[in-house]
Amino acid sequence: VGTFADDVEWSIPGNSTLSGTYHGKGEFIELLGKLAEKSFTTTPERIIGDGDDVVVVTRTTAGGESGLQADVLTYSGGKLVKAVSIADTALQERVFGTK
């Protein structure tokens, strides 16, 4: 979390209980707690960068299910300031439930 800006913004599209926008390090740590409840793991498969923008394609596993996810990351001054996680929303709803 040291490489994150204090006001980092992390968004997850969809209708699962994870979906929404998390503001700041505190809310991001809460998100990590929700992920940990389902034994979430992530393994990067490809990293594509262009200046301060990076896309990381990962294989994620949670609750016994696995899928691909793309995290679109924006950095400023060496700190992560914004991220959007694009994943299989149906998988997220099955594993984490819906809102």
C-alpha positions in Angstrom: 0.0 0.0 0.0 3.1 2.2 0.2 3.1 2.8 -3.5 -0.5 4.0 -3.4 -1.5 7.6 -3.3 -3.4 8.5 -0.1 -6.4 9.3 -2.2 -6.2 6.3 -4.5 -9.5 5.4 -6.3 -10.2 1.7 -7.1 -13.3 0.8 -9.1 -14.9 -2.6 -9.7 -17.8 -2.6 -12.2 -20.8 -4.9 -11.8 -23.4 -5.9 -9.2 -21.5 -8.1 -6.8 -20.8 -7.1 -3.2 -17.3 -6.0 -4.3 -18.7 -3.6 -7.0 -18.3 0.1 -6.5 -15.5 2.7 -6.1 -13.2 2.6 -3.1 -11.6 5.9 -2.1 -8.4 6.1 -0.2 -6.1 3.6 1.3 -8.5 2.7 4.2 -11.3 1.7 1.9 -8.9 -0.2 -0.4 -7.7 -2.2 2.7 -11.4 -3.0 3.4 -11.6 -4.4 -0.1 -8.6 -6.6 0.5 -10.3 -7.9 3.6 -13.4 -8.9 1.5 -11.1 -10.6 -1.0 -9.2 -12.5 1.7 -12.5 -14.0 3.0 -12.7 -16.0 -0.3 -9.0 -17.0 -0.4 -8.4 -14.6 -3.3 -5.2 -15.0 -5.3 -3.9 -13.2 -8.3 -1.2 -14.2 -10.7 0.0 -11.6 -13.4 0.1 -13.1 -16.9 0.8 -10.0 -18.9 1.8 -6.4 -18.2 1.4 -3.6 -20.8 2.6 -0.1 -20.0 2.4 3.3 -21.7 3.8 6.1 -19.7 1.9 6.4 -16.4 -0.8 3.9 -17.6 -0.4 0.1 -17.0 -2.7 -2.8 -17.8 -2.1 -6.0 -15.9 -3.9 -9.1 -17.1 -4.1 -11.6 -14.3 -5.5 -15.0 -13.5 -7.6 -14.7 -10.3 -8.9 -17.4 -8.1 -11.5 -16.9 -5.3 -14.0 -19.3 -3.7 -12.7 -22.2 -5.8 -13.4 -20.4 -9.1 -10.8 -18.9 -11.5 -11.0 -16.4 -14.3 -9.1 -13.6 -16.1 -9.1 -10.0 -14.9 -7.6 -6.8 -16.4 -6.5 -4.1 -14.0 -6.1 -0.7 -15.6 -3.8 1.3 -13.4 -2.8 5.0 -13.6 0.2 6.3 -11.8 1.3 9.8 -10.9 4.6 10.7 -9.3 5.4 7.0 -8.8 2.2 6.4 -6.9 -1.0 4.5 -7.9 -3.8 7.1 -8.2 -6.6 5.3 -10.0 -7.4 1.7 -10.9 -10.3 -0.1 -12.6 -10.6 -3.9 -12.3 -12.4 -5.5 -15.2 -13.3 -9.1 -14.5 -16.0 -11.7 -15.1 -18.9 -10.1 -13.2 -21.0 -13.3 -13.2 -18.1 -15.1 -11.5 -17.8 -12.3 -8.9 -21.5 -12.5 -8.2 -21.4 -16.2 -7.7 -18.4 -16.1 -5.3 -19.1 -12.8 -3.4 -22.9 -12.5 -3.8 -24.9 -9.6 -5.3 -25.8 -6.3 -3.8 
